[in-house]
Amino acid sequence: MQKLSNPLRNLKLAIEGKDWEIRFKNEVLTTLDHMDTRHYTHIQSIVKNMKRFSQSGLEQLERDKERAEKAQNFWASRASMKVMSISEAIRSMIAKMRLKNERGSFPLVQLKDDILPKKAEDIEPLLKQHFVMAINKITKQFDLIDDQNRALDQEVRELISDEQILFVSLRNRYPELLVYNMRTDNAFMYGKPQREHYSTWQTINQGSKTKSDGSGGQKLSARMVMMMMLLSVKSETDQSWVPLVCDNPFGQAASAHVLDPIFAVAEKLKFQFIVVTPPELVKTEISQRFDAYYKLDFIREKGKEIVSDTIVPAFRIYQGEEVVQ
């Protein structure tokens, strides 16, 4: 009896000092406490079975851990490739928004701070952490993981969406764009880019603590530049013209210092404006910049309404001009 109790006591003390999972440790100690030390053979059989069961459980945990790590590494690798693709697309769009003048290259859009990743390996650790966080969030939020659960499906989509993995990869930030602030001096046509030529996209639209938001003309110019930038990713080459279809973007804008830079940029970057608007809303200062108009009408044909178009050449006689016969 004494021969068995001392080693058992030592075993319990050794287990108490182990850094095991608390629930598992308590179950083992409870089992040992309820052992009848008078039956050595029976106790020996119980301990051997416990050891065999624990070994099997540890092996299963190790296999599960390996599978989880493989899944984590696989997803992080694919997600990092997606983030790099998005980053390269952003860089490519920004690079295309450059004009050449006599002083060199003049960017219309640039990053305030280039926080976009350079290598996929740099962001994989962040995405691995996000993988674990996402699983923990899902398991806490949903008791049952079911393919038919729409709320679960929506939550997963949000956690692994392009914008979310980019946000995570940039350490919970988004890239901030500086946009050329169109001014009356049209510096982009002949000057070098200076810091004062630019404002952040947010400042132009909403203002900041130190600056008011842009004027109507500045907002219009900045938004047209951004539309061109977004469409530039679709252009196959720098030599091909890209159509930009707009719904009356100019509104009441009629000043030359607002319109001239917009049309100059569009021409240099090879963007063709196609503007849809009611004729009564078009000012002469805008319409005279287009070579032709398409008059669109709804006509009824075989019980259906279809759109018909009539080309109207933009021919005008302005005051002070002679008519050539």
C-alpha positions as CSV (number, residue, x, y, z in Angstrom):
1,M,0.0,0.0,0.0
2,Q,2.8,2.4,1.0
3,K,4.8,1.2,-1.9
4,L,2.1,2.3,-4.3
5,S,0.9,5.5,-2.6
6,N,4.2,7.3,-2.7
7,P,4.8,7.0,-6.5
8,L,1.1,7.9,-7.0
9,R,1.6,11.1,-4.9
10,N,4.7,12.0,-6.8
11,L,2.9,11.4,-10.1
12,K,0.1,13.8,-9.1
13,L,2.6,16.4,-8.0
14,A,4.4,16.1,-11.3
15,I,1.1,16.4,-13.2
16,E,0.1,19.5,-11.2
17,G,3.4,21.2,-12.3
18,K,2.7,20.4,-16.0
19,D,1.6,23.2,-18.4
20,W,-1.3,21.2,-19.7
21,E,-4.7,22.3,-20.8
22,I,-6.5,23.0,-17.5
23,R,-9.6,20.8,-18.2
24,F,-7.5,17.8,-19.3
25,K,-5.2,18.2,-16.3
26,N,-8.1,18.3,-13.8
27,E,-9.8,15.2,-15.3
28,V,-6.5,13.3,-15.0
29,L,-6.0,14.4,-11.3
30,T,-9.6,13.6,-10.5
31,T,-9.3,10.1,-11.9
32,L,-6.1,9.5,-9.9
33,D,-7.8,10.7,-6.7
34,H,-10.5,8.1,-7.1
35,M,-8.2,5.2,-7.6
36,D,-8.3,2.4,-5.0
37,T,-4.6,1.9,-4.2
38,R,-5.3,-1.5,-2.7
39,H,-5.7,-3.1,-6.2
40,Y,-2.3,-2.6,-7.9
41,T,-3.1,-4.6,-11.0
42,H,-6.4,-2.8,-11.6
43,I,-4.7,0.6,-11.1
44,Q,-1.9,-0.3,-13.5
45,S,-4.4,-1.3,-16.2
46,I,-6.3,2.1,-15.7
47,V,-3.1,4.1,-16.0
48,K,-2.0,2.3,-19.1
49,N,-5.4,2.9,-20.7
50,M,-5.2,6.5,-19.7
51,K,-1.8,6.8,-21.3
52,R,-3.0,5.0,-24.5
53,F,-6.0,7.3,-24.7
54,S,-4.0,10.4,-24.1
55,Q,-1.4,9.4,-26.7
56,S,-4.2,8.8,-29.2
57,G,-5.8,12.2,-28.4
58,L,-2.4,14.0,-28.7
59,E,-1.8,12.4,-32.1
60,Q,-5.2,13.5,-33.3
61,L,-4.6,17.0,-32.0
62,E,-1.3,17.1,-33.9
63,R,-3.0,16.0,-37.1
64,D,-5.8,18.6,-36.6
65,K,-3.2,21.2,-36.0
66,E,-1.3,20.3,-39.2
67,R,-4.5,20.5,-41.2
68,A,-5.4,23.8,-39.7
69,E,-2.0,25.3,-40.4
70,K,-2.1,24.0,-44.0
71,A,-5.5,25.6,-44.5
72,Q,-4.2,28.8,-42.9
73,N,-1.1,28.9,-45.0
74,F,-3.0,28.1,-48.2
75,W,-5.6,30.9,-47.6
76,A,-3.0,33.5,-46.6
77,S,-0.9,32.7,-49.7
78,R,-3.9,33.2,-52.0
79,A,-5.1,36.2,-50.1
80,S,-1.7,37.9,-50.3
81,M,-1.6,37.3,-54.1
82,K,-5.0,39.0,-54.3
83,V,-3.8,42.0,-52.3
84,M,-0.7,42.3,-54.4
85,S,-2.9,42.2,-57.5
86,I,-5.0,45.0,-56.1
87,S,-1.9,47.0,-55.1
88,E,-0.4,46.7,-58.6
89,A,-3.7,47.8,-60.2
90,I,-3.7,50.9,-58.0
91,R,-0.1,51.7,-58.9
92,S,-0.8,51.1,-62.5
93,M,-3.9,53.4,-62.5
94,I,-1.9,56.1,-60.7
95,A,1.0,55.8,-63.1
96,K,-1.2,56.3,-66.1
97,M,-2.5,59.6,-64.7
98,R,0.7,61.5,-65.8
99,L,1.0,64.3,-68.3
100,K,4.2,65.3,-70.1
101,N,5.1,68.9,-70.4
102,E,8.2,70.9,-71.2
103,R,9.5,70.5,-67.7
104,G,9.0,66.7,-67.5
105,S,6.3,64.4,-66.0
106,F,3.4,65.9,-64.1
107,P,1.3,63.4,-62.0
108,L,-2.4,64.3,-61.6
109,V,-2.8,61.7,-58.9
110,Q,-0.3,60.3,-56.4
111,L,-0.2,58.5,-53.1
112,K,0.3,60.7,-50.0
113,D,2.3,57.8,-48.4
114,D,3.1,54.7,-50.3
115,I,1.9,52.1,-47.9
116,L,1.0,49.5,-50.5
117,P,2.9,46.2,-50.0
118,K,6.0,45.5,-52.2
119,K,6.1,41.7,-51.5
120,A,3.5,39.1,-50.7
121,E,5.7,37.6,-47.9
122,D,5.5,40.9,-46.0
123,I,1.7,40.7,-45.6
124,E,1.2,36.9,-45.1
125,P,1.8,37.1,-41.3
126,L,-0.9,39.7,-41.0
127,L,-3.3,37.7,-43.1
128,K,-2.6,34.6,-41.0
129,Q,-3.6,36.5,-37.9
130,H,-6.8,37.7,-39.7
131,F,-7.5,34.0,-40.6
132,V,-7.5,33.0,-36.9
133,M,-9.4,36.1,-35.8
134,A,-12.1,35.4,-38.4
135,I,-12.6,31.8,-37.4
136,N,-12.8,32.8,-33.7
137,K,-15.3,35.5,-34.5
138,I,-17.5,33.0,-36.5
139,T,-17.4,30.3,-33.9
140,K,-18.4,32.7,-31.2
141,Q,-21.2,34.3,-33.2
142,F,-22.7,31.1,-34.7
143,D,-23.5,27.9,-32.7
144,L,-24.0,25.9,-35.8
145,I,-21.7,26.0,-38.9
146,D,-24.2,25.3,-41.7
147,D,-23.9,25.8,-45.5
148,Q,-27.5,26.8,-45.5
149,N,-27.1,29.7,-43.0
150,R,-27.3,32.9,-45.0
151,A,-26.2,35.1,-42.1
152,L,-23.1,32.9,-41.7
153,D,-22.4,33.1,-45.5
154,Q,-22.7,36.9,-45.4
155,E,-20.4,37.2,-42.5
156,V,-17.7,35.0,-44.1
157,R,-18.0,37.1,-47.3
158,E,-17.4,40.3,-45.4
159,L,-14.5,38.9,-43.5
160,I,-12.6,37.7,-46.6
161,S,-13.8,40.5,-49.0
162,D,-11.2,42.3,-51.2
163,E,-11.5,45.5,-49.2
164,Q,-11.2,43.7,-45.9
165,I,-8.0,41.8,-46.7
166,L,-6.5,44.9,-48.2
167,F,-7.4,46.8,-45.1
168,V,-5.8,44.1,-42.9
169,S,-2.7,44.0,-45.1
170,L,-2.2,47.8,-44.7
171,R,-2.5,47.5,-40.9
172,N,-6.0,48.8,-40.8
173,R,-5.4,51.7,-43.1
174,Y,-6.4,52.7,-46.6
175,P,-4.1,54.4,-49.1
176,E,-4.7,58.1,-49.2
177,L,-4.7,59.8,-52.6
178,L,-3.4,63.3,-53.5
179,V,-5.3,64.8,-56.4
180,Y,-4.1,67.7,-58.5
181,N,-6.2,70.7,-57.6
182,M,-7.2,72.4,-60.9
183,R,-6.3,76.1,-60.7
184,T,-6.5,79.1,-63.1
185,D,-2.7,78.9,-63.8
186,N,-3.0,75.4,-65.3
187,A,0.4,74.5,-63.8
188,F,0.2,70.9,-65.2
189,M,0.6,72.3,-68.7
190,Y,4.1,73.8,-68.2
191,G,5.3,73.6,-64.6
192,K,6.8,71.1,-62.2
193,P,4.7,69.4,-59.6
194,Q,4.7,71.1,-56.2
195,R,3.2,70.1,-52.9
196,E,0.8,73.0,-53.0
197,H,-0.7,71.8,-56.2
198,Y,-2.3,68.8,-54.5
199,S,-5.0,68.1,-51.9
200,T,-6.2,64.8,-50.6
201,W,-9.3,63.4,-52.1
202,Q,-11.1,63.6,-48.8
203,T,-10.1,67.3,-48.3
204,I,-11.4,68.3,-51.7
205,N,-14.8,66.6,-51.1
206,Q,-15.3,67.2,-47.3
207,G,-12.6,69.6,-46.1
208,S,-10.3,69.0,-43.2
209,K,-9.4,70.6,-39.8
210,T,-7.2,73.1,-41.5
211,K,-8.7,73.5,-45.0
212,S,-12.2,74.0,-46.4
213,D,-13.5,71.7,-49.1
214,G,-12.9,72.5,-52.7
215,S,-15.0,74.8,-54.8
216,G,-17.6,73.5,-57.2
217,G,-15.1,73.7,-60.1
218,Q,-12.4,72.0,-58.1
219,K,-14.7,69.1,-57.0
220,L,-15.8,68.7,-60.6
221,S,-12.2,68.6,-61.9
222,A,-11.1,66.2,-59.2
223,R,-14.0,63.8,-59.8
224,M,-13.4,63.8,-63.5
225,V,-9.8,63.0,-62.9
226,M,-10.7,60.1,-60.6
227,M,-13.2,58.8,-63.1
228,M,-10.5,58.8,-65.8
229,M,-8.1,57.0,-63.4
230,L,-10.6,54.3,-62.6
231,L,-11.3,53.8,-66.3
232,S,-7.6,53.7,-67.2
233,V,-7.3,50.2,-65.8
234,K,-9.5,49.0,-68.7
235,S,-7.5,50.6,-71.5
236,E,-5.4,48.1,-73.4
237,T,-2.6,50.5,-74.4
238,D,-1.7,54.1,-73.9
239,Q,-2.5,54.7,-77.6
240,S,-6.1,53.7,-77.5
241,W,-8.9,56.1,-76.8
242,V,-11.2,55.3,-73.9
243,P,-14.9,56.5,-73.9
244,L,-16.1,58.1,-70.7
245,V,-19.9,58.2,-70.6
246,C,-21.3,60.8,-68.1
247,D,-24.7,61.9,-67.1
248,N,-24.5,65.8,-67.4
249,P,-21.3,66.0,-65.2
250,F,-20.7,69.7,-65.9
251,G,-24.0,71.0,-64.6
252,Q,-23.9,74.7,-64.3
253,A,-20.1,74.9,-64.9
254,A,-19.3,77.3,-67.7
255,S,-16.1,79.0,-66.8
256,A,-13.2,78.5,-69.1
257,H,-10.8,78.1,-66.2
258,V,-12.8,75.1,-65.0
259,L,-13.6,73.5,-68.4
260,D,-10.2,74.1,-70.2
261,P,-8.1,71.9,-67.8
262,I,-10.7,69.1,-67.8
263,F,-10.8,68.9,-71.6
264,A,-7.1,69.4,-71.9
265,V,-6.4,66.5,-69.5
266,A,-9.0,64.3,-71.3
267,E,-7.3,64.9,-74.7
268,K,-3.8,64.3,-73.5
269,L,-4.8,61.1,-71.7
270,K,-7.0,60.0,-74.7
271,F,-10.4,60.0,-73.0
272,Q,-13.4,60.7,-75.2
273,F,-16.4,62.3,-73.3
274,I,-19.8,61.0,-74.2
275,V,-22.2,63.3,-72.3
276,V,-25.9,62.4,-71.8
277,T,-28.1,65.4,-71.0
278,P,-31.3,67.2,-71.8
279,P,-30.5,69.9,-74.5
280,E,-32.1,72.6,-72.4
281,L,-29.5,72.0,-69.7
282,V,-26.5,72.4,-71.9
283,K,-24.8,75.7,-72.0
284,T,-23.1,77.0,-75.1
285,E,-19.7,77.1,-73.4
286,I,-20.0,73.3,-73.0
287,S,-21.8,72.3,-76.2
288,Q,-19.3,74.1,-78.4
289,R,-16.6,71.8,-77.2
290,F,-18.2,68.8,-78.9
291,D,-18.0,68.0,-82.7
292,A,-21.4,66.3,-82.9
293,Y,-24.6,65.7,-81.0
294,Y,-26.8,62.6,-81.0
295,K,-30.5,63.5,-80.7
296,L,-32.2,60.5,-78.9
297,D,-35.9,59.9,-79.1
298,F,-38.3,57.2,-77.9
299,I,-40.4,55.8,-80.8
300,R,-43.0,53.1,-80.6
301,E,-42.6,50.2,-83.0
302,K,-44.6,47.0,-83.0
303,G,-45.9,47.8,-79.5
304,K,-42.4,48.4,-78.1
305,E,-40.6,51.6,-77.3
306,I,-37.1,51.8,-78.8
307,V,-34.5,54.5,-78.9
308,S,-33.8,56.2,-82.2
309,D,-30.8,58.6,-82.8
310,T,-30.2,61.4,-85.2
311,I,-26.7,62.8,-85.7
312,V,-26.6,66.6,-85.6
313,P,-23.2,68.1,-86.6
314,A,-22.0,70.8,-84.2
315,F,-21.9,73.6,-86.8
316,R,-22.3,77.2,-85.5
317,I,-21.5,80.7,-86.8
318,Y,-20.1,82.8,-84.0
319,Q,-20.1,86.6,-83.9
320,G,-17.2,88.0,-85.8
321,E,-16.8,85.0,-88.1
322,E,-17.4,85.0,-91.8
323,V,-19.5,82.4,-93.5
324,V,-17.4,80.5,-96.1
325,Q,-19.6,79.7,-99.1
